[in-house]
Amino acid sequence: MGKITIKALVEGGKASAGPPLGPTLAQNKLSVKDIIAKINEKTKDFAGMKIPIEVIADPETKEIKIRVGTPPVSAMIKKEMNLKKLAKTPFTLPKAKEGEAALKEFKDSISFDQIVKITKSKMGSFQTKDLKLAVKQVIGTCVSCGVYVEGKKPKEIQKEIDEGKWDEKIK
C-alpha cells in the first residue's frame, strides 16, 4: 500500500478527529490523536480562520507529513482589523430602498505595517519574490474589499509605493 493524502479545510487550531481526518487516519492505523495535535499546533496562528491542510501519510512506515496552506488575503485582512465582514460595495454607497435606513459608509482602515505583516505571511503563494510587488497585490485586495490603508484609498497608497514613499517600511 502506498502513501495516502487527505485534504481538508480546518479551523485554525481546532482540527478534530471527525470526518474526513479521523476516520481516514484510523482505518489506515495511524495515530489520530498525535496527527490532530500536530495539525492544531501548526495552525494555531490562524485561529478563527479556515485553513487548507494536507496530510500525507505512509501507513507502512507511519511517516507523516503535514502541509498547511494559508487563508485568503481577504480573511487575513478581516482578522487583522477584527472585523466580522468587509464592505459589500467597495467605496460606494448604494442608495437605500424606500423605507430602509441609509447605509453607513465603510470607513475602516488598516495600517501599512499590518499590510506588510500579511504580505510576509503569504509570500510563498504569490507569483513574485519581490516584497514591494507583493505588498501592492495585498493592497489590491483592499481595493476590492473597500478597506482604506492608512486612512487613504488603496490606489493612492499603491501610487505612493511606486513613488518610493513607503520604501522604508517595505523591508
Residue frames as qw, qx, qy, qz and C-alpha x, y, z in Angstrom:
[[0.000, 0.889, 0.457, 0.000, 0.00, 0.00, 0.00],
 [0.441, 0.395, -0.004, 0.806, 1.35, 3.44, -0.92],
 [0.103, -0.122, -0.354, 0.921, 1.05, 6.82, 0.66],
 [0.001, 0.727, 0.681, 0.093, -2.35, 8.34, 1.36],
 [0.132, 0.121, -0.033, 0.983, -3.19, 12.01, 1.07],
 [0.111, -0.708, -0.686, 0.128, -6.02, 13.63, 2.96],
 [0.118, 0.277, 0.075, 0.951, -7.03, 17.18, 2.12],
 [0.253, -0.689, -0.668, 0.125, -9.25, 19.11, 4.46],
 [0.006, 0.626, -0.009, 0.780, -10.30, 22.58, 5.49],
 [0.561, -0.455, -0.603, 0.339, -9.92, 23.05, 9.25],
 [0.193, -0.951, -0.051, -0.238, -10.41, 25.94, 11.61],
 [0.377, 0.605, -0.512, 0.480, -7.02, 27.17, 12.80],
 [0.037, -0.352, 0.733, -0.581, -6.00, 25.36, 15.98],
 [0.618, -0.014, 0.472, -0.629, -9.29, 23.44, 16.16],
 [0.533, 0.206, -0.735, -0.366, -8.93, 20.36, 13.96],
 [0.698, -0.237, 0.476, -0.479, -10.88, 17.39, 15.29],
 [0.269, -0.175, 0.938, 0.130, -10.95, 13.63, 14.88],
 [0.624, 0.490, 0.444, -0.417, -14.21, 13.89, 12.95],
 [0.702, 0.425, 0.463, 0.334, -14.52, 13.33, 9.20],
 [0.883, 0.370, -0.274, -0.089, -12.61, 13.48, 6.93],
 [0.142, 0.681, -0.669, 0.262, -9.43, 13.26, 9.05],
 [0.533, -0.370, 0.653, -0.392, -10.25, 10.89, 11.90],
 [0.907, 0.156, 0.315, -0.232, -11.90, 8.01, 10.04],
 [0.731, 0.629, -0.260, 0.050, -9.34, 8.01, 7.22],
 [0.064, 0.669, -0.671, 0.312, -6.39, 8.10, 9.61],
 [0.646, -0.277, 0.597, -0.387, -7.92, 5.42, 11.86],
 [0.933, 0.277, 0.144, -0.177, -8.67, 2.99, 9.03],
 [0.661, 0.612, -0.373, 0.224, -5.03, 3.28, 7.99],
 [0.831, -0.397, -0.267, 0.283, -3.92, 2.53, 11.56],
 [0.371, 0.445, -0.184, 0.794, -2.34, 5.94, 12.08],
 [0.300, -0.384, -0.587, 0.646, -2.33, 7.84, 15.39],
 [0.007, 0.778, 0.471, 0.415, -5.33, 10.15, 15.04],
 [0.442, -0.850, -0.199, 0.207, -4.65, 11.95, 18.33],
 [0.563, -0.407, 0.228, 0.682, -1.00, 12.74, 17.51],
 [0.336, 0.317, 0.509, 0.727, -1.73, 13.90, 13.97],
 [0.127, -0.852, -0.436, -0.259, -4.62, 16.13, 15.08],
 [0.507, -0.762, -0.064, 0.399, -2.35, 17.64, 17.78],
 [0.506, -0.150, 0.360, 0.769, 0.34, 18.38, 15.14],
 [0.156, 0.589, 0.531, 0.590, -2.23, 19.98, 12.82],
 [0.298, -0.893, -0.336, -0.029, -3.56, 22.14, 15.65],
 [0.561, -0.569, 0.093, 0.594, -0.04, 23.20, 16.61],
 [0.414, 0.059, 0.460, 0.783, 0.78, 24.18, 13.02],
 [0.007, 0.590, 0.534, 0.606, -2.49, 26.09, 12.51],
 [0.345, -0.635, -0.537, 0.435, -2.86, 27.82, 15.89],
 [0.194, -0.294, 0.055, 0.934, -1.74, 31.20, 14.49],
 [0.196, -0.149, -0.543, -0.803, -4.76, 31.15, 12.18],
 [0.035, 0.358, 0.826, -0.434, -7.38, 30.83, 14.96],
 [0.329, 0.599, 0.360, -0.635, -10.84, 31.77, 13.73],
 [0.430, 0.579, -0.397, -0.568, -9.98, 31.18, 10.06],
 [0.949, 0.169, 0.253, -0.078, -10.47, 28.15, 7.82],
 [0.082, -0.706, 0.640, 0.290, -7.12, 26.78, 6.68],
 [0.897, 0.309, -0.252, -0.191, -6.47, 24.25, 3.91],
 [0.416, -0.584, 0.696, -0.013, -4.31, 21.36, 5.13],
 [0.817, 0.328, -0.433, -0.193, -2.91, 18.25, 3.54],
 [0.634, -0.491, 0.589, -0.105, -1.83, 15.16, 5.46],
 [0.699, 0.455, -0.533, -0.145, 0.47, 12.84, 3.54],
 [0.629, -0.471, 0.566, -0.252, 0.95, 9.55, 5.36],
 [0.520, 0.315, -0.781, -0.146, 2.65, 6.25, 4.72],
 [0.827, -0.383, 0.033, -0.409, 0.68, 3.61, 6.66],
 [0.924, 0.082, -0.311, 0.208, 3.57, 1.12, 6.45],
 [0.538, 0.220, -0.369, 0.725, 6.34, 3.33, 7.86],
 [0.310, -0.771, -0.495, 0.255, 3.93, 5.59, 9.85],
 [0.346, -0.101, 0.089, 0.928, 5.76, 8.59, 8.34],
 [0.100, 0.832, 0.535, -0.105, 3.57, 11.71, 8.35],
 [0.280, 0.032, 0.139, 0.949, 3.97, 15.00, 6.54],
 [0.065, 0.781, 0.570, -0.247, 1.56, 17.86, 7.19],
 [0.265, 0.218, 0.265, 0.901, 1.28, 20.77, 4.76],
 [0.003, -0.707, -0.528, 0.471, -0.57, 23.84, 5.90],
 [0.307, 0.579, 0.387, 0.649, -1.87, 26.34, 3.39],
 [0.102, -0.181, -0.290, 0.934, -2.74, 29.93, 4.15],
 [0.254, 0.684, 0.622, -0.283, -6.12, 31.60, 4.26],
 [0.392, 0.696, 0.345, 0.492, -7.14, 34.10, 1.57],
 [0.294, 0.177, -0.161, 0.925, -5.71, 37.61, 1.88],
 [0.359, -0.518, -0.219, -0.745, -9.22, 38.99, 2.49],
 [0.775, -0.495, -0.392, -0.032, -9.64, 36.69, 5.52],
 [0.649, -0.121, -0.284, 0.696, -6.29, 37.83, 6.88],
 [0.032, 0.372, 0.033, 0.927, -7.27, 41.49, 6.42],
 [0.590, -0.556, -0.334, -0.482, -10.53, 40.83, 8.24],
 [0.797, -0.383, -0.374, 0.280, -8.66, 39.16, 11.11],
 [0.475, 0.091, -0.179, 0.857, -6.05, 41.93, 11.38],
 [0.144, -0.350, -0.067, -0.923, -8.82, 44.52, 11.57],
 [0.088, 0.179, 0.837, -0.510, -11.02, 42.47, 13.95],
 [0.482, 0.169, -0.130, -0.850, -13.98, 42.71, 11.58],
 [0.627, 0.169, 0.727, -0.225, -16.82, 40.28, 11.04],
 [0.626, 0.611, 0.463, 0.144, -17.46, 41.48, 7.47],
 [0.316, -0.202, 0.289, 0.881, -15.78, 43.55, 4.80],
 [0.348, 0.446, 0.021, -0.824, -17.55, 46.06, 2.56],
 [0.640, 0.377, 0.670, 0.013, -20.02, 44.63, 0.06],
 [0.482, 0.804, 0.237, 0.256, -19.74, 47.59, -2.28],
 [0.645, -0.229, -0.043, 0.728, -16.21, 48.97, -2.11],
 [0.242, -0.213, 0.026, 0.946, -16.01, 52.76, -1.76],
 [0.262, -0.239, -0.402, -0.844, -19.57, 53.37, -2.98],
 [0.271, 0.156, 0.717, -0.623, -22.84, 53.54, -1.15],
 [0.065, -0.364, -0.798, -0.476, -25.84, 52.03, -2.84],
 [0.336, -0.296, 0.020, -0.894, -28.97, 54.08, -2.37],
 [0.221, 0.093, 0.852, -0.466, -31.24, 52.86, 0.39],
 [0.137, -0.381, -0.790, -0.461, -34.53, 51.46, -0.81],
 [0.371, -0.490, -0.090, -0.784, -37.71, 53.18, 0.18],
 [0.787, -0.517, -0.096, -0.322, -38.45, 52.56, 3.85],
 [0.881, -0.084, -0.243, 0.396, -34.90, 51.33, 4.61],
 [0.394, -0.853, 0.094, 0.328, -32.37, 53.13, 6.76],
 [0.447, 0.829, -0.336, 0.005, -29.49, 54.71, 4.86],
 [0.934, -0.020, -0.163, 0.317, -26.38, 52.55, 4.72],
 [0.328, -0.893, 0.220, 0.215, -23.38, 53.84, 6.60],
 [0.561, 0.719, -0.410, 0.035, -20.13, 54.21, 4.73],
 [0.941, -0.209, -0.047, 0.262, -17.50, 51.55, 5.41],
 [0.158, 0.925, -0.261, 0.225, -14.55, 53.64, 6.57],
 [0.834, -0.489, 0.213, 0.145, -12.34, 51.06, 8.29],
 [0.388, 0.819, -0.417, 0.062, -8.63, 51.43, 7.71],
 [0.949, -0.185, -0.020, 0.253, -5.70, 49.04, 8.04],
 [0.254, -0.857, 0.332, 0.301, -2.17, 50.15, 8.84],
 [0.571, 0.663, -0.472, -0.108, 0.68, 49.77, 6.38],
 [0.134, -0.475, 0.842, -0.219, 2.54, 47.66, 8.95],
 [0.705, 0.094, 0.608, -0.353, -0.40, 45.23, 9.03],
 [0.751, 0.602, -0.105, -0.250, -0.30, 45.05, 5.21],
 [0.290, 0.649, -0.701, 0.057, 3.41, 44.18, 5.31],
 [0.426, -0.262, 0.799, -0.333, 2.76, 41.54, 8.01],
 [0.811, 0.324, 0.358, -0.330, 0.04, 39.88, 5.89],
 [0.611, 0.700, -0.338, -0.152, 2.25, 40.05, 2.80],
 [0.034, 0.577, -0.806, 0.130, 5.19, 38.38, 4.53],
 [0.564, -0.076, 0.759, -0.316, 3.00, 35.54, 5.79],
 [0.778, 0.484, 0.324, -0.234, 1.63, 34.95, 2.26],
 [0.073, 0.735, -0.523, -0.425, 4.91, 35.37, 0.31],
 [0.337, -0.162, 0.904, 0.206, 5.09, 31.71, -0.68],
 [0.452, 0.506, 0.732, -0.057, 1.76, 31.93, -2.50],
 [0.280, 0.841, -0.023, -0.463, 2.49, 34.98, -4.64],
 [0.840, 0.460, 0.169, 0.234, 3.89, 34.77, -8.15],
 [0.326, 0.806, -0.250, 0.425, 6.74, 37.08, -7.15],
 [0.725, -0.268, -0.381, 0.507, 9.62, 37.14, -4.72],
 [0.190, 0.354, -0.056, 0.914, 9.63, 40.96, -4.77],
 [0.166, -0.446, -0.698, 0.535, 8.15, 42.17, -1.47],
 [0.118, 0.309, 0.005, -0.944, 7.20, 45.54, -2.93],
 [0.389, -0.007, -0.630, -0.672, 5.11, 43.93, -5.70],
 [0.362, -0.308, -0.876, 0.077, 3.54, 41.52, -3.21],
 [0.047, -0.384, -0.475, 0.791, 2.57, 44.43, -0.91],
 [0.293, 0.194, -0.258, -0.900, 0.87, 46.06, -3.89],
 [0.406, -0.153, -0.829, -0.353, -1.06, 42.83, -4.51],
 [0.246, -0.406, -0.772, 0.423, -2.31, 42.76, -0.90],
 [0.091, 0.375, 0.170, -0.907, -3.30, 46.41, -1.20],
 [0.314, 0.017, -0.618, -0.721, -5.13, 45.44, -4.40],
 [0.322, -0.369, -0.872, 0.025, -7.25, 43.12, -2.26],
 [0.084, -0.431, -0.458, 0.773, -8.03, 46.13, -0.05],
 [0.220, 0.125, -0.331, -0.909, -9.44, 47.83, -3.17],
 [0.451, -0.187, -0.737, -0.467, -11.95, 45.04, -3.75],
 [0.412, -0.415, -0.756, 0.293, -12.79, 44.78, -0.04],
 [0.127, -0.848, -0.241, -0.455, -13.33, 48.52, 0.39],
 [0.691, -0.595, -0.172, 0.371, -10.67, 48.79, 3.07],
 [0.159, 0.953, -0.186, 0.177, -8.70, 52.01, 3.42],
 [0.825, -0.027, -0.224, 0.518, -4.96, 51.83, 4.05],
 [0.389, -0.183, -0.217, 0.876, -3.60, 54.41, 6.49],
 [0.154, 0.647, 0.403, -0.629, -6.89, 56.31, 6.04],
 [0.239, 0.512, -0.400, -0.721, -6.44, 56.62, 2.26],
 [0.891, 0.333, 0.048, -0.304, -7.95, 54.75, -0.66],
 [0.835, -0.226, 0.425, 0.268, -5.69, 51.81, -1.54],
 [0.686, 0.584, 0.221, 0.374, -4.96, 53.03, -5.07],
 [0.009, -0.960, 0.186, -0.211, -3.43, 56.22, -3.59],
 [0.648, -0.600, 0.465, 0.066, -1.13, 54.07, -1.44],
 [0.854, 0.199, 0.379, 0.295, -0.15, 51.97, -4.47],
 [0.423, 0.842, 0.027, 0.335, 0.79, 55.16, -6.29],
 [0.302, -0.880, 0.337, -0.144, 2.85, 56.28, -3.27],
 [0.844, -0.263, 0.429, 0.186, 4.62, 52.90, -3.26],
 [0.730, 0.525, 0.232, 0.371, 5.57, 53.46, -6.91],
 [0.132, 0.918, -0.117, 0.354, 6.93, 56.88, -5.92],
 [0.594, 0.236, -0.577, 0.509, 9.07, 55.29, -3.18],
 [0.319, -0.614, 0.190, -0.696, 7.27, 56.88, -0.20],
 [0.858, -0.391, 0.130, -0.306, 6.90, 53.53, 1.62],
 [0.710, 0.433, -0.528, 0.171, 10.31, 52.01, 0.81],
 [0.073, -0.518, 0.645, -0.558, 11.40, 52.45, 4.45],
 [0.689, -0.162, 0.468, -0.529, 8.60, 50.13, 5.68],
 [0.940, 0.284, -0.057, -0.180, 8.97, 47.53, 2.91],
 [0.062, 0.672, -0.734, 0.075, 11.98, 45.52, 4.03]]
